[in-house]
């Protein structure tokens, strides 16, 4: 199982720039509930994230819900430089059992490329997409899309 997750609802601005933007109080609360729901649906052993504060915060919440001890930060998953190719490289390097917490539009583009479709998955803040490899189709299949609860 592979879980691709967009960070939760974040501040619009931060005096120290985009990478310092944190989750809002509401974004944190929603993502905490969302992470608990996800923990009931997936078995994940690693959580890897962009070092941007909003992604790191989201990844730490997710890791705690999943019982994963530590979050691994990867600069290649950081906004604004991250793209679908960087996400796909991480997927290929890390293998199954991982959650990758990063940014849009890179996540949506990566899902489209993994599924080999033109259809796009909506990645509002906090959205998680679960995929798995399926030998019968020689590729990845969508298992489910999970959106956080509404504000």
URTA-V165975 format. One record per residue. N is the residue number from 1. RES is the residue in one letter. OMEGA is omega as a letter, one per 30 degrees, with the letter a starting at -180 (NA if undefined). D_FIRST is the distance of its C-alpha to the first C-alpha in whole Angstrom. Layout:
BEGIN
[[N RES OMEGA D_FIRST] [N RES OMEGA D_FIRST]]
END
This chain:
BEGIN
[[1 X l 0] [2 X l 4] [3 X l 7] [4 X a 10] [5 X l 13] [6 X l 17] [7 X l 19] [8 X a 21] [9 X a 25] [10 X l 27] [11 X l 30] [12 X a 32] [13 X l 34] [14 X a 34] [15 X a 38] [16 X l 36] [17 X a 34] [18 X a 31] [19 X a 28] [20 X a 30] [21 X a 29] [22 X l 28] [23 X l 26] [24 X l 29] [25 X l 30] [26 X l 29] [27 X l 25] [28 X a 25] [29 X l 26] [30 X a 23] [31 X l 20] [32 X l 21] [33 X l 21] [34 X a 18] [35 X l 16] [36 X l 17] [37 X a 16] [38 X a 12] [39 X l 13] [40 X a 14] [41 X a 11] [42 X l 8] [43 X a 7] [44 X a 7] [45 X l 10] [46 X l 11] [47 X a 12] [48 X a 14] [49 X l 17] [50 X l 20] [51 X l 23] [52 X a 24] [53 X a 25] [54 X l 24] [55 X l 20] [56 X l 21] [57 X a 22] [58 X a 19] [59 X l 17] [60 X l 19] [61 X a 19] [62 X a 15] [63 X l 15] [64 X a 18] [65 X a 17] [66 X a 14] [67 X l 16] [68 X a 15] [69 X a 19] [70 X l 19] [71 X l 18] [72 X l 18] [73 X l 20] [74 X a 20] [75 X l 23] [76 X l 21] [77 X a 19] [78 X l 22] [79 X g 24] [80 X a 26] [81 X a 26] [82 X l 22] [83 X a 21] [84 X a 19] [85 X l 19] [86 X l 19] [87 X a 15] [88 X l 15] [89 X l 16] [90 X l 14] [91 X a 11] [92 X a 13] [93 X a 14] [94 X l 11] [95 X a 9] [96 X l 5] [97 X a 5] [98 X l 7] [99 X l 9] [100 X a 11] [101 X a 14] [102 X a 17] [103 X l 20] [104 X g 20] [105 X a 21] [106 X a 19] [107 X l 16] [108 X l 17] [109 X l 19] [110 X l 15] [111 X l 14] [112 X a 17] [113 X l 17] [114 X a 13] [115 X l 14] [116 X a 17] [117 X l 19] [118 X l 22] [119 X a 21] [120 X l 20] [121 X l 17] [122 X a 20] [123 X l 19] [124 X a 21] [125 X l 21] [126 X a 18] [127 X l 16] [128 X l 12] [129 X l 10] [130 X l 7] [131 X l 6] [132 X l 5] [133 X l 8] [134 X a 10] [135 X a 13] [136 X l 16] [137 X l 16] [138 X l 15] [139 X a 13] [140 X l 10] [141 X l 10] [142 X l 10] [143 X l 9] [144 X l 11] [145 X a 13] [146 X l 14] [147 X l 18] [148 X l 19] [149 X l 23] [150 X l 26] [151 X NA 28]]
END
